[in-house]
């Protein structure tokens, strides 16, 4: 798994609207909080994504953008956003290439990526890495704590 201090791989993926999002483009304006979740619309992932949504103003106040990412297709990501009014990009890593690049793909084919969050600075260095499969709220809370005030 990618750890604090390592360089985050750049990528470009479609969001829930089918628009391409490139990590390096977002990093040019400030840090990015990238959280991987196993499955859109599942109970745990909904709790996690809604917690990020509920404190999005605090992230914005620190100049950080939020990106959610899972192996779900664009259509399911749109359903997830529409149902819960998340309001930030949800990226489709259909095929799991980005999960593999970040070291969170599971060894058993067909299983979704592990739950993980990375706070990434403008130089693409990982400022914090949060790995917890069961505590959904710790991801947003620890990511926010890792950002300079």
C-alpha positions in Angstrom: 0.0 0.0 0.0 1.1 3.5 -0.8 2.5 5.1 2.4 3.2 8.6 3.7 6.1 10.3 1.9 5.7 8.2 -1.3 4.8 9.8 -4.6 1.2 9.3 -5.6 0.7 8.0 -9.2 -1.0 10.4 -11.5 -4.1 9.3 -13.3 -7.0 10.4 -15.4 -10.5 8.8 -14.9 -14.1 9.6 -15.7 -16.3 11.0 -13.0 -20.0 10.4 -12.4 -20.8 12.8 -15.3 -18.4 11.1 -17.7 -16.0 14.0 -17.6 -12.3 13.2 -17.4 -10.5 14.2 -14.1 -6.7 14.3 -13.9 -5.1 14.2 -10.4 -2.2 16.5 -11.4 -4.7 19.1 -12.7 -6.4 19.3 -9.3 -3.1 19.3 -7.4 -2.2 22.5 -9.2 -4.8 24.3 -7.0 -4.2 22.6 -3.7 -4.1 19.2 -1.9 -6.4 16.4 -2.9 -8.0 13.9 -0.5 -8.5 10.7 -2.5 -10.6 8.1 -0.9 -11.1 4.6 -2.3 -14.3 2.8 -1.3 -15.3 -0.8 -2.3 -18.8 -0.3 -3.6 -21.1 2.6 -4.4 -24.5 2.5 -2.7 -23.4 -0.1 -0.1 -24.1 0.8 3.5 -20.5 1.3 4.7 -19.5 3.2 1.6 -22.6 5.4 1.9 -21.7 6.2 5.5 -18.1 7.1 4.5 -19.0 9.1 1.5 -21.7 11.0 3.4 -19.3 11.9 6.2 -16.9 13.4 3.6 -20.0 15.3 2.2 -21.0 16.6 5.6 -17.6 18.1 6.3 -16.7 19.2 2.7 -16.7 22.9 3.8 -13.9 22.1 6.3 -11.8 20.6 3.5 -12.5 23.5 1.2 -11.5 25.9 4.0 -8.1 24.2 3.9 -7.9 24.4 0.1 -8.4 20.7 -0.4 -10.4 18.9 -3.1 -12.1 15.6 -2.4 -12.2 12.7 -4.9 -14.0 9.4 -4.3 -13.0 6.4 -6.3 -14.2 2.9 -6.8 -14.4 0.2 -9.4 -18.0 1.0 -10.1 -18.9 2.2 -13.6 -19.9 5.8 -14.3 -23.6 5.0 -14.3 -23.5 3.6 -10.7 -21.3 6.5 -9.5 -24.0 8.9 -10.9 -26.7 7.0 -9.0 -24.6 7.2 -5.8 -24.2 10.9 -6.2 -27.8 11.6 -7.1 -29.2 9.6 -4.2 -26.9 11.1 -1.6 -26.1 14.5 -3.1 -22.4 14.1 -2.5 -21.3 17.0 -4.6 -17.8 16.0 -5.3 -16.3 13.9 -8.1 -16.8 10.1 -7.9 -14.3 8.4 -10.2 -14.8 5.2 -12.0 -11.7 2.9 -11.7 -13.4 0.2 -13.8 -10.8 -2.5 -14.2 -8.9 -1.5 -11.0 -5.7 0.0 -12.6 -5.6 2.9 -10.2 -6.3 0.6 -7.1 -3.3 -1.5 -8.2 -1.1 1.5 -8.7 -1.9 2.7 -5.2 -1.4 -0.8 -3.8 -4.9 -1.4 -2.5 -6.1 -4.0 -5.0 -7.0 -7.3 -3.4 -5.1 -10.5 -4.4 -8.3 -12.4 -5.2 -9.6 -11.3 -8.7 -13.2 -9.9 -8.7 -13.1 -8.5 -5.2 -13.3 -4.7 -4.8 -10.3 -2.6 -3.7 -9.5 -2.1 -0.1 -10.9 1.0 1.7 -8.1 3.6 1.9 -7.6 7.3 1.9 -4.7 9.4 0.7 -4.0 13.0 1.4 -1.8 14.2 -1.5 0.2 17.4 -1.6 0.8 19.6 -4.7 4.1 17.8 -5.3 2.2 14.5 -5.4 3.8 13.4 -2.1 1.4 11.5 0.2 0.9 13.6 3.3 -1.2 10.9 5.1 -2.5 7.4 4.3 -5.5 6.0 6.2 -6.1 2.3 6.0 -9.2 1.1 7.9 -11.7 -1.4 6.5 -14.2 -1.1 9.3 -14.2 2.4 10.7 -15.8 4.5 7.9 -15.6 7.9 9.7 -11.9 7.7 10.5 -11.0 8.3 6.8 -12.5 11.8 6.6 -11.5 12.8 10.1 -7.8 11.7 9.8 -7.6 13.2 6.3 -8.8 16.6 7.6 -6.4 16.4 10.5 -3.5 15.9 8.1 -4.2 19.1 6.2 -2.5 22.3 7.3 -4.9 24.8 9.0 
